[in-house]
Amino acid sequence: MSTVPASVLLVTPRWTRDGGVATHVKTSAAALARAGVAVSVLAARVMSEDAPPGVSVHESPSLFDAGADAKERFGAALESRPDVIHLHQVDNPEIVTALRASAPVVISAHGYSACSSGVYYFAPGQECTRGHGPACMSNMLLRGCAHTRHLHTLPARYGNASRGLAALRAADLVLAYSQAVDRHLAANGLSRRGVVPLFTTVTAQHGSGHDTRRRVVFAGRVVNAKGVDVLIRAARDVDGEFVICGDGHELAQMRRLAGKLGIADRVSFKGWLDADDLARELAEASVVAVPSRWPEPFGLVGIEALAAGRPVVASATGGILEWLEHGISGLAVPAGDAGALAGALNELLGDPERQRSMGEAGKLRVERDFTAERHVAVLLDAYAGAIAGLERAAA
């Protein structure tokens, strides 16, 4: 078998566009197909009928059914005899073992897969550096890194993280999309690793009126880890309009918080937006805020803001500083610090020329480092390495 991959099978729970991993799978599949790779997708649920040119999609409701036989679970998707099988959000060691009988298996770690809490931090700005193990249970109980009041769920979460780590160890290669996640993989003793650059999943638009506007935009899930409450608290000390784009279980709570702080008239909640509407909101922002408490595995919305020529104010944690250059394309602040966030927002909102220059610097950075072409080139090299590794093992 040649080490140059001509075909790939992507395996994922859902084929859709939801702003998360599923969106990445769709855009990565399209980019691979444009590069001449034959792309098949196997999903437990096909929620979107559209498939990019060169991409075939197969649905298998039995994909995660351990009682079903291999033909029922993987069936037609393996008939194309892919050179590589690439798993996304499939942290199941049995599936990895079964699929390795057909081709080398690559797994993407989109987050902190081997972390029981899933968010890999003790307190804002205090990231975990531990590998998964029994000490995680005591840390979740005593140091609060579980970040939940539902302590009865901890044994199951620990078990799921153990299975996720077993899946990563069974794969021929594990891919991260940032050095932050790669450090997590290294801490768990995984040696067959690679880092692949991400790229924007929305088409950047051009905004106008930034000289007279004072608008801060947030885009993401409205959950504790994303720090929307930190942003709303910062808004008390910022003269400007705040736009929250996204949905999540804390949405109603954040509406109440804005009302309680007396700033409901300056905070608008847009809910979940499709790609075009999100691109428009980012382009019309004076500043895009990424106020995350947790160490973002990457922070994709950041490069999407930069691609639109808008500066970013973000928490200095996780993978964020891999794309945000403090003082050049935006400002980095301590995670969870509403005062520091307010200060940075005021600094940029009062200086439209600095917004413009930072946005331009960020746009150039994205055009250099975070493109679909670079993503595909590094990904194909990773696939080739996985194929070569399996060939050497079989020799």
N, C-alpha and C positions, 0 to 999 in steps of 0.2 A: 504494500500500500504506500502511495506517495504521502509525504508529510504535508503536502499542500492541500488544505481542505477545500474540496469542491462542493461539499454539501454539508448541511448542519440541520439537526433536529432540535428545536427549542421546546422545552417542556415547562409548563406553567399552570397554575391553578385556573386562571381566567384569561380569556382573550377579550380585552376591552380597553377602553381608555378612561382611567379614573384619576389621573394626576399622579399616580404612584408608580410602583414597580411595573404594573400592567402597561402603563404608557411607555415606559422604557423598553419593554419587550417589543411592543409594536414598532417603535421608532428604530430600535436596533435591528429588528428583522428587515425593515424596509431598507436600511442603510446597507446591510449585508447583501440583500438582493440586488441593489443598484451596483454593487461591486462585482456582480457576476456569480455570487454564491447561490446554489440551489437551497432554498430555505423552506423547511416544513415546520409546522407548529402543532404540538399536541397539548390540548387544554381540557381540563375537567369540565369547564363550562365555556361555551362560546357565546358571549353576550353582545358581540358586535360582528355583524356579517361582513363588514368591509375588510378586505385583505389587500395589502400593497401588491403591485405587479411583481411576479416572481416568488410569491409567498403562498404556500398552500396550508390550509388550517384544518385540523382534524379534532373532533370532539370525542372525549371518552369520559362519560359520567362515572365509569368504574375505575378511573385512574388511581384513586387512593383507596380502593376497596381491596384489602389484603386477601379477601376470600375469593376474588376473581382470578382466573388464570391469566397468563401473560398475554395471550392473543386478545382476550377481551379488554385488558387494560391498555395495551400499547398498539395492538392490531395493525391497521393500515399505515400508521405513522412510521413503522420500521420497514415497510416494504420498499422504501426508497433507498435502503441501506446507507444511511448517513455516515459520513466520515467521522463526525463528532456529534455527541449529544450534550446539549447545554441546558442545565436545570436552573430555573428561577423560582425561588420561594417553594422549593420542593426539598424540605429537610427530612428526608425519609431514607434511612440506610438500606432498607429492603429494595426500594425502587432503584437506588444507585447500583446495588449489586446485580439486580435483574437486567438493567440496561447495559451494564459493562460487558455483558455477554455479546452484545452487538457492536459496540464502538466505545472508544474512550469517553469518559464522562467528565464534564467540566461543570462546576457549581459556582454560581455567583452569590457572594455574600453581600446582599444589599444593605444589611445592617449588622448589628452585633448578634449574629446567629447563635453563638455559644454562650449567651448571657441570659440567665434565668429571668431577670427583669426586662431584658430587651433594650434597655436604655443606657446601661453601662456608665452610670455615674452615681456618686454618693450625694453630692450637693452641686449646685450650679458652679461650673468651672472646676470642679473636683472630679476628674475622670477616673474611672477604674482602670487598673493596669493588670488585673488578675486574670489568670486562665480559669476556665470553668472547673469546679470541683466542690467537695463537701463544704469547704469554708464559705461558699456562696450562701448556704442556708443561714448560717449565723450572721453573716453580713446583712442579708435581707432583713433579718429580725432585729439586729442590734444597731446597725448603722443606717438603716432606713433606705437602702438602695433598692428595695422592692418597689418603692413609690406607689404603694397601694394600701388601702385599709382592709382589703379582703385577704387576710393572712391565710385563710383556709385554701386559697388557690396556689400557695407557694410550692407544695410538693409536686403538683402537676406541672407547674412551670419549670421546676428544676428537672423533672423527667423529660419534658419537651426539649429543653436546652441540651440535655445529654444525648438525646436522639439526633438533634441537629448537629452536634459535634461529631457523632459517629458517622453521619452522612458525609460531612466534610472530609473526614479521615478516609472514607472509602473511595472518594473521588480521585481521578487522575490529576486534577488541578482545581484549585480554588481561586476565584477571581474576586478582588475587591475593586472599588471605584474611588478609593482614596487611601492615602497613607495611614489615616486614622483607623480605618477598618483593617488594613493590612497589619497594623501593630496588634490589634485584637487577635487576629488569626495567628500571628507569631507567638503571642502569649499563650495560645492554646496548643503550641507545639506543632503546628502545621508547616511543613517545609515545602510542599509543592504549591507555591502561591504565585500570583501575578497581580499587577495593578493595571487597570484599563481606564483611560480617561473617559469621562462622560461628555455629553454634548447637549445642547438645548433641544427641548422637545416641542417648543412652540416657535412659530415664525415671528421674529422680532418685528415690531411696528415702530413707527416714528411718531413721537408726541410733539406737542407745541405748547406755547404759553407758559413755559417754565420760569420766565423772568418775573411773572406776577403771581404765580401760584405757590401755595405752601401746603403741599399734599404729601402725606406719608402713607405708603401702601404696604400692607402685609398680605402674603399669600401662602396658605398652607392649612393643615388641619388645626382646628380650634380645640387643642388639648393642652394639658398642663406642660408637657415637655417642650412645646413650641413657644411658651412664654408670652402668649397673647395678653395675659393679665399684667405682665411687666410692662408691655407696650402701652396698655390703657392707663396704667398708673403714671407712666412717664408723660402721657398726653396732658395731664393736669398742668404741667410746667412748660408746655410747648404751645406756641401760638400757631395753630395749623389745623388742617382737616385730616382725619384719619380714616382710611378705608381698609376694612377687614374682608379679604376674599378667601372663602373657605367654609367648610362645614365641620362639625365634630360635636362630641357629647358635652362640651363646655360652652357651646354657642349661647344658650339661654343665660347661663351664668355670667358670661362676658357682657351681654346686653344689660343685665342687672347691675354689674359693676360700673359700667359707663354711666348709668343713671344715678347710682349711689354717689359717684364722684362729681356729679353735676356737669358732665361733658357729653351727654347723650346726643346733643345737637351737633357735635363736632365729630362723632364717630358713626360711620355707616357700615352696616354689615351686608355684604353682597351675596353671601352664600357661595355654593360651588359654582364655578364658571367654566365654560368650555374653553378650548385653547385660544380661539380668536378673542373672546372677551377678556380672558386673562392677559393676553399679550397687550391689549389696549389699555388695561388698567396699569400694567407695568410701565408702558410707554408714557402715560400721562402723569406718572408719579414725579414729585420733586425728588424724593428719596424713597428707596425701598428698605424696609426694616426686616431683619431676621433676628428676633430677640430670644432665640432658643435657650432654654435651660440645659437641655441635654447636649452631649457632644454630637452634633449632626454628623451622620456618616459622610455627608458631602454638603448638602444644602443646594440642591439643583436650582431653586428659584433665584439664588444669587447670581448665577451666570446668565440666567434668562433676563434678569434685570440689567446686568452689564451689557448684554447683547443689544438691548434697547437703548443703550447710552445713558443709563441712569445709575447714579452712585448708590452704594449700599452701606447701611449702618447695621452691624451684626455682632453677635456674641463671639468672643475670641475663644472658641472651644471646638473640639472635634475637627472635622475636615474643612471648616470654613476658611481658615487661614491658608489653605491650599489654593484658593482662588481669589480671596480678598487681600489686597495689598494695602495695609493701613497707611493712610495719608496719600495714597496714589489713586486707588479706585473706590475708596470709601473709608470708613472709620470702624475700628474694632473696639468693643467695650467689654467690660467684665460681664459674664453671664449672670443674669438675675438682678442686675443693678439698675433699677429704674432711674435713679438720679443721673448716673453716667450716660444712660441711653438718652435721657432728655437733653443733657448737655451736648451730646454729639449731634442729635437731630437739630437743635437750635443753631448749632455752628454751621451746618450745611444749609438749612432752610433760609438763613440770612445771607447767603452768598451764592446767588445763581451762577456766577462765573465759575466758582469752584465746583459746583454741581456739574457744569458742562465739561470742565477739564477732567474731572474724575470719571465721569461717564464715558468720555472718549477714551481714556486710558483703559478702563475696564473693557470696553468694546474691542479694542485692539488685542487685549489679553485673550479674550474669548476666541477671536478670529485666529489667534496663533496656536492656542493650546487645547481648546474645547470644541472641536469640529467633528462632524460625522465621519469625515475622511480619516482623521487621526484615530478616532475610536475604532473604526473598522481595521485599519492597518495594525494596530496593537493587538486587537482581538484575534485577527487571523494568525499573527505570530504566536499568540498564546495557544490557539487551537493546534497549530503545527507542533508546538512543543509537547502538548498532551499526546498527540498521535505518535511522535517520535519516542516519547517515554514509554508508551505501551509496547511499541515495536521492540525497543531495547529489552524490556522485561520479558518479552516472549522469545527472544533470540536464544 
